[in-house]
Amino acid sequence: MDLINVENIRFEDKISRLFTPARTVFSLGPVNFDLQAGETLAIIGDNGSGKSLLAKLLVGLETPSSGKILLNGLALSTAHHKQKCHDIRMIFQNSTGSLNPGITVGAMLEEPLILNTELNVQERLSKIDNTLRLVGLLDDHKFFYRHMLSDGQKQRVALAKALILDPKVIVADEPFAALDPSVRSQTVNLLMGLQRDLGLGFIFISHNLGIVRHVADKILVMENGAVIESGKTDVIFNWPKEDYTKRLIETHQQLVNSQYN
């Protein structure tokens, strides 16, 4: 059985004004895909293609106009929001912005445990320490505030926030965009190690096709809210069907070539 199935997800972004009918300003879908435990799906496309909107639909920050998301064969809906919070977690593009500057790392990690589990204080502290170690940080980092962390450490704390409830699926929206190359490489390796050890499903949104080619098992290509091509990573890179996909890959290859010339 697949870990997650997305079936005919659609979303209509509409605006309405007084005395006039609602007008659709952006339409997404239909989107269909499946993901197994330990598998990575990359979603690629230009800005405005609908990638981040799809991520928000998957984690429940937006509600689809139609279609359904199934986790282990069971449909998730707004009635199952708490289950979504447990099982599908998100890493945002701006790790700094996702961390509250006024509270410690430990308090940030404890909050979802208080809201979503029955763990007592000692059990919560143990869970926080274990999760910090899991992402390569120290127990003492729970006493740090945001301004005391390096960019790489902030990204690891953001990952710890995503992992604290033992999810089955991680949705990562451009998680490496703000990192320098050496920190980016370390973080990619950390994510791949966690996926291997924990059996996580990853949904990875990125403009960086070099990382996509390295980590993804399969790819969705989006343009103007529509999935125009999908398939295994090596097939998409070596035998793209759509001109749009060919352009994305050619642009990436030109960038790679320029770095070596």
C-alpha positions as YAML, in Angstrom:
chain: A
units: angstrom
residues:
- id: 1
  name: MET
  ca: [0.00, 0.00, 0.00]
- id: 2
  name: ASP
  ca: [1.22, 3.52, -0.81]
- id: 3
  name: LEU
  ca: [2.01, 5.82, 2.09]
- id: 4
  name: ILE
  ca: [0.17, 8.76, 0.52]
- id: 5
  name: ASN
  ca: [-2.16, 9.08, -2.46]
- id: 6
  name: VAL
  ca: [-3.26, 12.39, -3.92]
- id: 7
  name: GLU
  ca: [-6.32, 11.99, -6.13]
- id: 8
  name: ASN
  ca: [-7.59, 14.75, -8.42]
- id: 9
  name: ILE
  ca: [-6.71, 17.62, -6.08]
- id: 10
  name: ARG
  ca: [-7.97, 20.95, -7.41]
- id: 11
  name: PHE
  ca: [-7.90, 24.46, -5.97]
- id: 12
  name: GLU
  ca: [-9.59, 27.61, -7.22]
- id: 13
  name: ASP
  ca: [-8.24, 30.90, -5.89]
- id: 14
  name: LYS
  ca: [-11.09, 33.38, -6.29]
- id: 15
  name: ILE
  ca: [-11.65, 37.02, -5.52]
- id: 16
  name: SER
  ca: [-15.06, 38.62, -5.15]
- id: 17
  name: ARG
  ca: [-16.21, 42.22, -5.11]
- id: 18
  name: LEU
  ca: [-19.48, 43.74, -4.04]
- id: 19
  name: PHE
  ca: [-22.30, 43.12, -6.55]
- id: 20
  name: THR
  ca: [-20.03, 41.09, -8.88]
- id: 21
  name: PRO
  ca: [-19.59, 37.32, -9.19]
- id: 22
  name: ALA
  ca: [-16.46, 35.70, -7.78]
- id: 23
  name: ARG
  ca: [-13.63, 35.55, -10.31]
- id: 24
  name: THR
  ca: [-10.98, 32.82, -10.44]
- id: 25
  name: VAL
  ca: [-7.45, 34.30, -10.39]
- id: 26
  name: PHE
  ca: [-5.52, 31.03, -10.20]
- id: 27
  name: SER
  ca: [-6.51, 27.45, -10.81]
- id: 28
  name: LEU
  ca: [-4.49, 24.45, -9.67]
- id: 29
  name: GLY
  ca: [-4.96, 20.86, -10.72]
- id: 30
  name: PRO
  ca: [-5.94, 18.24, -11.14]
- id: 31
  name: VAL
  ca: [-2.93, 16.81, -9.29]
- id: 32
  name: ASN
  ca: [-2.45, 13.07, -8.90]
- id: 33
  name: PHE
  ca: [0.49, 11.20, -7.38]
- id: 34
  name: ASP
  ca: [1.42, 8.50, -4.91]
- id: 35
  name: LEU
  ca: [4.35, 8.19, -2.54]
- id: 36
  name: GLN
  ca: [5.76, 5.20, -0.70]
- id: 37
  name: ALA
  ca: [7.67, 5.11, 2.59]
- id: 38
  name: GLY
  ca: [11.32, 5.95, 2.04]
- id: 39
  name: GLU
  ca: [10.60, 7.59, -1.31]
- id: 40
  name: THR
  ca: [11.21, 11.19, -2.44]
- id: 41
  name: LEU
  ca: [8.99, 13.06, -4.87]
- id: 42
  name: ALA
  ca: [10.33, 16.36, -6.23]
- id: 43
  name: ILE
  ca: [8.02, 19.07, -7.54]
- id: 44
  name: ILE
  ca: [9.66, 21.46, -9.97]
- id: 45
  name: GLY
  ca: [8.57, 24.44, -12.06]
- id: 46
  name: ASP
  ca: [9.00, 28.18, -12.42]
- id: 47
  name: ASN
  ca: [7.80, 30.73, -9.86]
- id: 48
  name: GLY
  ca: [4.01, 30.94, -9.94]
- id: 49
  name: SER
  ca: [3.57, 27.39, -11.22]
- id: 50
  name: GLY
  ca: [1.67, 26.33, -8.08]
- id: 51
  name: LYS
  ca: [4.39, 24.34, -6.26]
- id: 52
  name: SER
  ca: [4.11, 26.10, -2.89]
- id: 53
  name: LEU
  ca: [0.32, 26.19, -3.10]
- id: 54
  name: LEU
  ca: [0.30, 22.42, -3.58]
- id: 55
  name: ALA
  ca: [2.54, 22.07, -0.51]
- id: 56
  name: LYS
  ca: [0.05, 24.10, 1.56]
- id: 57
  name: LEU
  ca: [-2.80, 21.89, 0.36]
- id: 58
  name: LEU
  ca: [-0.92, 18.77, 1.42]
- id: 59
  name: VAL
  ca: [-0.27, 19.97, 4.97]
- id: 60
  name: GLY
  ca: [-3.71, 21.51, 5.48]
- id: 61
  name: LEU
  ca: [-2.79, 25.21, 5.31]
- id: 62
  name: GLU
  ca: [-5.21, 25.49, 2.37]
- id: 63
  name: THR
  ca: [-8.30, 23.41, 1.62]
- id: 64
  name: PRO
  ca: [-8.72, 21.82, -1.81]
- id: 65
  name: SER
  ca: [-11.78, 22.75, -3.84]
- id: 66
  name: SER
  ca: [-12.13, 19.07, -4.75]
- id: 67
  name: GLY
  ca: [-10.22, 15.80, -4.70]
- id: 68
  name: LYS
  ca: [-8.79, 13.93, -1.74]
- id: 69
  name: ILE
  ca: [-5.59, 12.99, 0.05]
- id: 70
  name: LEU
  ca: [-5.26, 9.48, 1.41]
- id: 71
  name: LEU
  ca: [-2.72, 8.47, 4.05]
- id: 72
  name: ASN
  ca: [-2.22, 4.72, 4.35]
- id: 73
  name: GLY
  ca: [-5.45, 4.31, 2.40]
- id: 74
  name: LEU
  ca: [-7.55, 6.55, 4.67]
- id: 75
  name: ALA
  ca: [-8.89, 9.86, 3.38]
- id: 76
  name: LEU
  ca: [-7.75, 12.98, 5.23]
- id: 77
  name: SER
  ca: [-10.08, 15.94, 5.48]
- id: 78
  name: THR
  ca: [-10.55, 19.07, 7.57]
- id: 79
  name: ALA
  ca: [-12.17, 16.75, 10.14]
- id: 80
  name: HIS
  ca: [-8.81, 14.98, 10.49]
- id: 81
  name: HIS
  ca: [-6.70, 18.11, 10.97]
- id: 82
  name: LYS
  ca: [-5.02, 16.76, 14.11]
- id: 83
  name: GLN
  ca: [-3.98, 13.60, 12.27]
- id: 84
  name: LYS
  ca: [-2.54, 15.75, 9.47]
- id: 85
  name: CYS
  ca: [-0.52, 17.69, 12.06]
- id: 86
  name: HIS
  ca: [0.96, 14.42, 13.27]
- id: 87
  name: ASP
  ca: [1.53, 12.62, 10.00]
- id: 88
  name: ILE
  ca: [2.32, 15.33, 7.40]
- id: 89
  name: ARG
  ca: [4.72, 18.06, 8.51]
- id: 90
  name: MET
  ca: [6.28, 20.96, 6.62]
- id: 91
  name: ILE
  ca: [9.71, 22.61, 6.44]
- id: 92
  name: PHE
  ca: [9.37, 26.17, 5.18]
- id: 93
  name: GLN
  ca: [11.73, 27.99, 2.84]
- id: 94
  name: ASN
  ca: [12.65, 30.68, 5.36]
- id: 95
  name: SER
  ca: [13.91, 28.81, 8.41]
- id: 96
  name: THR
  ca: [14.64, 32.08, 10.24]
- id: 97
  name: GLY
  ca: [11.09, 33.32, 9.75]
- id: 98
  name: SER
  ca: [9.62, 30.02, 10.92]
- id: 99
  name: LEU
  ca: [11.38, 30.26, 14.32]
- id: 100
  name: ASN
  ca: [9.90, 32.44, 17.06]
- id: 101
  name: PRO
  ca: [12.61, 34.89, 18.20]
- id: 102
  name: GLY
  ca: [11.05, 35.38, 21.64]
- id: 103
  name: ILE
  ca: [11.21, 31.81, 22.97]
- id: 104
  name: THR
  ca: [13.89, 29.15, 23.25]
- id: 105
  name: VAL
  ca: [14.34, 26.24, 20.86]
- id: 106
  name: GLY
  ca: [13.09, 23.92, 23.60]
- id: 107
  name: ALA
  ca: [9.86, 25.91, 24.01]
- id: 108
  name: MET
  ca: [9.32, 25.87, 20.23]
- id: 109
  name: LEU
  ca: [9.67, 22.10, 20.15]
- id: 110
  name: GLU
  ca: [7.57, 21.56, 23.27]
- id: 111
  name: GLU
  ca: [4.56, 23.50, 22.01]
- id: 112
  name: PRO
  ca: [3.37, 20.89, 19.43]
- id: 113
  name: LEU
  ca: [3.94, 18.14, 22.02]
- id: 114
  name: ILE
  ca: [1.70, 19.95, 24.51]
- id: 115
  name: LEU
  ca: [-1.00, 20.53, 21.89]
- id: 116
  name: ASN
  ca: [-0.93, 17.13, 20.18]
- id: 117
  name: THR
  ca: [0.27, 14.49, 22.68]
- id: 118
  name: GLU
  ca: [-0.41, 13.22, 26.21]
- id: 119
  name: LEU
  ca: [3.28, 13.22, 27.19]
- id: 120
  name: ASN
  ca: [4.18, 14.50, 30.66]
- id: 121
  name: VAL
  ca: [6.87, 17.13, 31.27]
- id: 122
  name: GLN
  ca: [9.74, 14.64, 31.63]
- id: 123
  name: GLU
  ca: [8.65, 12.69, 28.57]
- id: 124
  name: ARG
  ca: [8.45, 15.92, 26.55]
- id: 125
  name: LEU
  ca: [11.96, 16.94, 27.61]
- id: 126
  name: SER
  ca: [13.30, 13.52, 26.66]
- id: 127
  name: LYS
  ca: [11.57, 13.71, 23.28]
- id: 128
  name: ILE
  ca: [13.03, 17.19, 22.64]
- id: 129
  name: ASP
  ca: [16.57, 16.05, 23.49]
- id: 130
  name: ASN
  ca: [16.26, 12.94, 21.31]
- id: 131
  name: THR
  ca: [14.96, 14.98, 18.37]
- id: 132
  name: LEU
  ca: [17.74, 17.56, 18.66]
- id: 133
  name: ARG
  ca: [20.32, 14.76, 18.59]
- id: 134
  name: LEU
  ca: [18.55, 13.22, 15.61]
- id: 135
  name: VAL
  ca: [19.17, 16.36, 13.54]
- id: 136
  name: GLY
  ca: [22.77, 16.74, 14.67]
- id: 137
  name: LEU
  ca: [22.32, 19.31, 17.46]
- id: 138
  name: LEU
  ca: [23.18, 19.15, 21.16]
- id: 139
  name: ASP
  ca: [20.78, 18.81, 24.09]
- id: 140
  name: ASP
  ca: [21.91, 22.28, 25.24]
- id: 141
  name: HIS
  ca: [20.60, 23.84, 22.01]
- id: 142
  name: LYS
  ca: [17.14, 23.70, 23.59]
- id: 143
  name: PHE
  ca: [18.22, 26.69, 25.71]
- id: 144
  name: PHE
  ca: [19.23, 28.75, 22.64]
- id: 145
  name: TYR
  ca: [17.23, 31.56, 21.09]
- id: 146
  name: ARG
  ca: [16.99, 32.10, 17.35]
- id: 147
  name: HIS
  ca: [19.63, 34.85, 17.23]
- id: 148
  name: MET
  ca: [22.17, 32.48, 18.83]
- id: 149
  name: LEU
  ca: [21.98, 29.96, 15.98]
- id: 150
  name: SER
  ca: [23.90, 29.81, 12.68]
- id: 151
  name: ASP
  ca: [21.96, 29.46, 9.42]
- id: 152
  name: GLY
  ca: [22.70, 25.75, 9.34]
- id: 153
  name: GLN
  ca: [21.55, 25.30, 12.93]
- id: 154
  name: LYS
  ca: [18.33, 27.21, 12.21]
- id: 155
  name: GLN
  ca: [17.61, 24.80, 9.36]
- id: 156
  name: ARG
  ca: [18.23, 21.85, 11.70]
- id: 157
  name: VAL
  ca: [15.85, 23.33, 14.28]
- id: 158
  name: ALA
  ca: [13.23, 23.75, 11.54]
- id: 159
  name: LEU
  ca: [13.75, 20.08, 10.68]
- id: 160
  name: ALA
  ca: [13.45, 19.14, 14.38]
- id: 161
  name: LYS
  ca: [10.12, 21.02, 14.50]
- id: 162
  name: ALA
  ca: [8.92, 18.95, 11.56]
- id: 163
  name: LEU
  ca: [10.09, 15.67, 13.13]
- id: 164
  name: ILE
  ca: [8.96, 16.24, 16.72]
- id: 165
  name: LEU
  ca: [5.57, 14.52, 16.21]
- id: 166
  name: ASP
  ca: [7.05, 11.48, 14.40]
- id: 167
  name: PRO
  ca: [5.42, 12.21, 11.01]
- id: 168
  name: LYS
  ca: [5.18, 9.82, 8.10]
- id: 169
  name: VAL
  ca: [5.59, 12.51, 5.40]
- id: 170
  name: ILE
  ca: [7.77, 15.63, 5.29]
- id: 171
  name: VAL
  ca: [6.89, 18.41, 2.82]
- id: 172
  name: ALA
  ca: [9.94, 20.63, 2.25]
- id: 173
  name: ASP
  ca: [9.40, 23.90, 0.36]
- id: 174
  name: GLU
  ca: [12.78, 25.12, -0.97]
- id: 175
  name: PRO
  ca: [14.51, 24.14, 2.30]
- id: 176
  name: PHE
  ca: [18.05, 24.84, 1.03]
- id: 177
  name: ALA
  ca: [17.51, 28.10, -0.86]
- id: 178
  name: ALA
  ca: [19.06, 30.36, 1.79]
- id: 179
  name: LEU
  ca: [21.98, 28.10, 2.72]
- id: 180
  name: ASP
  ca: [25.54, 28.41, 1.46]
- id: 181
  name: PRO
  ca: [26.81, 25.42, -0.58]
- id: 182
  name: SER
  ca: [28.74, 23.66, 2.21]
- id: 183
  name: VAL
  ca: [25.85, 23.88, 4.70]
- id: 184
  name: ARG
  ca: [23.44, 22.88, 1.93]
- id: 185
  name: SER
  ca: [25.42, 19.72, 1.24]
- id: 186
  name: GLN
  ca: [25.46, 18.79, 4.94]
- id: 187
  name: THR
  ca: [21.70, 19.34, 5.22]
- id: 188
  name: VAL
  ca: [20.94, 17.26, 2.11]
- id: 189
  name: ASN
  ca: [22.99, 14.39, 3.52]
- id: 190
  name: LEU
  ca: [21.22, 14.73, 6.89]
- id: 191
  name: LEU
  ca: [17.80, 14.54, 5.24]
- id: 192
  name: MET
  ca: [18.73, 11.50, 3.19]
- id: 193
  name: GLY
  ca: [20.10, 9.76, 6.28]
- id: 194
  name: LEU
  ca: [16.92, 10.49, 8.25]
- id: 195
  name: GLN
  ca: [14.79, 9.23, 5.39]
- id: 196
  name: ARG
  ca: [16.75, 6.00, 5.28]
- id: 197
  name: ASP
  ca: [16.67, 5.50, 9.06]
- id: 198
  name: LEU
  ca: [13.07, 6.56, 9.70]
- id: 199
  name: GLY
  ca: [11.38, 5.43, 6.48]
- id: 200
  name: LEU
  ca: [9.98, 8.89, 5.82]
- id: 201
  name: GLY
  ca: [8.27, 9.95, 2.63]
- id: 202
  name: PHE
  ca: [9.66, 13.26, 1.32]
- id: 203
  name: ILE
  ca: [7.88, 15.74, -0.93]
- id: 204
  name: PHE
  ca: [10.59, 18.15, -2.02]
- id: 205
  name: ILE
  ca: [9.93, 21.46, -3.78]
- id: 206
  name: SER
  ca: [12.98, 23.06, -5.36]
- id: 207
  name: HIS
  ca: [14.42, 25.15, -8.19]
- id: 208
  name: ASN
  ca: [17.78, 23.45, -7.69]
- id: 209
  name: LEU
  ca: [17.68, 20.63, -10.24]
- id: 210
  name: GLY
  ca: [21.14, 19.46, -9.18]
- id: 211
  name: ILE
  ca: [19.78, 18.56, -5.73]
- id: 212
  name: VAL
  ca: [16.56, 17.21, -7.27]
- id: 213
  name: ARG
  ca: [18.54, 14.83, -9.47]
- id: 214
  name: HIS
  ca: [20.54, 13.71, -6.44]
- id: 215
  name: VAL
  ca: [17.69, 13.06, -3.97]
- id: 216
  name: ALA
  ca: [14.46, 12.43, -5.90]
- id: 217
  name: ASP
  ca: [13.05, 9.08, -6.96]
- id: 218
  name: LYS
  ca: [10.43, 10.72, -9.16]
- id: 219
  name: ILE
  ca: [9.38, 14.17, -10.32]
- id: 220
  name: LEU
  ca: [6.25, 16.23, -10.97]
- id: 221
  name: VAL
  ca: [6.69, 19.13, -13.39]
- id: 222
  name: MET
  ca: [4.23, 22.00, -12.89]
- id: 223
  name: GLU
  ca: [3.35, 24.93, -15.14]
- id: 224
  name: ASN
  ca: [0.61, 27.48, -14.46]
- id: 225
  name: GLY
  ca: [-1.07, 25.27, -11.87]
- id: 226
  name: ALA
  ca: [-1.07, 22.12, -13.99]
- id: 227
  name: VAL
  ca: [1.03, 18.97, -13.81]
- id: 228
  name: ILE
  ca: [2.38, 18.74, -17.35]
- id: 229
  name: GLU
  ca: [4.77, 15.81, -16.90]
- id: 230
  name: SER
  ca: [5.67, 13.22, -14.27]
- id: 231
  name: GLY
  ca: [7.85, 10.16, -14.00]
- id: 232
  name: LYS
  ca: [11.01, 8.66, -12.60]
- id: 233
  name: THR
  ca: [13.86, 11.11, -12.13]
- id: 234
  name: ASP
  ca: [16.26, 9.56, -14.65]
- id: 235
  name: VAL
  ca: [13.50, 9.42, -17.29]
- id: 236
  name: ILE
  ca: [12.52, 13.08, -16.78]
- id: 237
  name: PHE
  ca: [16.14, 14.25, -16.99]
- id: 238
  name: ASN
  ca: [17.21, 12.08, -19.91]
- id: 239
  name: TRP
  ca: [14.01, 11.88, -21.98]
- id: 240
  name: PRO
  ca: [11.73, 14.84, -21.15]
- id: 241
  name: LYS
  ca: [8.61, 14.97, -23.30]
- id: 242
  name: GLU
  ca: [7.40, 18.54, -22.84]
- id: 243
  name: ASP
  ca: [9.21, 21.60, -24.22]
- id: 244
  name: TYR
  ca: [8.77, 23.32, -20.85]
- id: 245
  name: THR
  ca: [10.56, 20.45, -19.06]
- id: 246
  name: LYS
  ca: [13.31, 20.46, -21.69]
- id: 247
  name: ARG
  ca: [13.83, 24.18, -21.11]
- id: 248
  name: LEU
  ca: [14.11, 23.73, -17.33]
- id: 249
  name: ILE
  ca: [16.69, 20.97, -17.74]
- id: 250
  name: GLU
  ca: [18.66, 22.83, -20.44]
- id: 251
  name: THR
  ca: [18.81, 25.94, -18.25]
- id: 252
  name: HIS
  ca: [20.10, 23.83, -15.37]
- id: 253
  name: GLN
  ca: [22.72, 22.19, -17.58]
- id: 254
  name: GLN
  ca: [23.90, 25.56, -18.90]
- id: 255
  name: LEU
  ca: [24.32, 26.76, -15.32]
- id: 256
  name: VAL
  ca: [26.33, 23.65, -14.43]
- id: 257
  name: ASN
  ca: [28.53, 24.05, -17.51]
- id: 258
  name: SER
  ca: [29.20, 27.73, -16.74]
- id: 259
  name: GLN
  ca: [30.47, 26.78, -13.29]
- id: 260
  name: TYR
  ca: [33.11, 24.52, -14.83]
- id: 261
  name: ASN
  ca: [34.24, 26.93, -17.57]
...
